[in-house]
């Protein structure tokens, strides 16, 4: 009799241990956290937009963890400020990968492009705030995923808009377009593709870098005037863009030349810094700003209000960071649901099953496939009207 009870007890213990082992994805316990690495620019040259983006990523993780996490498991976000220094980004990336992160949230173009071969070798799914078209090369960057419209596509959409606006205004021929950009890999990213598109469509095109540390852009605006530009595409961050617009206003250029800001300088920060010099400016904005409420703003806004702030106060880059982390989390959820081990390789495969993912109107629907990690090619054009960004087009897709 005693031996029967001993056998029964042993079976109960064995079953309990088996159930415990199968509690999370890949044999992990449900109490085990999911490690994700992140680097942010909080003190470097892009910190004006980097700070709210970082807050959005961290805000989503806090909200998620307070609402049960992923299948009962919390996200353990290991992060640091790398101050926009490529060598520091590489060091932190290696440190976090050695710590066992299964996914990574990055930031800048220079560091994301520098890391892409290592990311591929380590098999770590990587989403950054860089929308460089180089990161859509599936041979060189098979583990990079973009949810924002690439800088090249944004510039091409801006040129398309300029051509249509020029014709609508009754002008003959094609307009002349100048692209003024941040002096960095980030700024230079769309230049070649924008020039190729302009040349193919008979649009006059020039580009010029914005000198680092400049306190005015009078000389650059003089070159743009000499070229005879009708439209200026601005590809930088908010602070220098505001200086540029103020200089343009002081020279009486606003109205004579139309300015189209790309996403990192088409935000609430620009409105505060540029004041009335921003009125009438256009923007290629892949993420719906708080001034145009959509359902996808609701959770972030409620979370912020519960913590003494609001989405209108934090701005569009907060919701940009929030939804970038949300899309990465969707891949993690799907990987766990597959029952396979929670590895970077399996998260990549899960992300590649995402089709027409609904962000509640914050972006166009997101789709990834094994052949393309270019999540979206469509955005709306916005214009500053009475001090707020307002949509003036429906979604426009790049060719």
Secondary structure, DSSP 4 states (H G I P E B T S, - for coil): -HHHHHHHHHHHHHHHHHHHHTSSGGG--TTS-EEEEEEE-SSSTTHHHHHHHHHHHHHHHHHHHTTTTBTTB-EEEEEEE-TT-HHHHHHHHHHHHHTT-SEEE---HHHHHHHHHHHHHHT-EEE-S---GGGG-TTT-TTEEB-SPPHHHHHHHHHHHHHHHHHHTT--S--EEEEEEESSHHHHTTHHHHHHHHHHTT-EEEEEEE-TT-S--HHHHHHHHHHT-SEEEEES-HHHHHHHHHHHHHTT-BTTBEEEE-GGGSSHHHHHHHGGGGTT-EEEESS--TTS--GGGHHHHHHHHHTT--HHHH-HHHHHHHHHHHHHHHHHHHHHHTTS---HHHHHHHHTT--SB--TTSSSPB--BTTB-B---EEEEEEEETTEEEE-SS-EE--
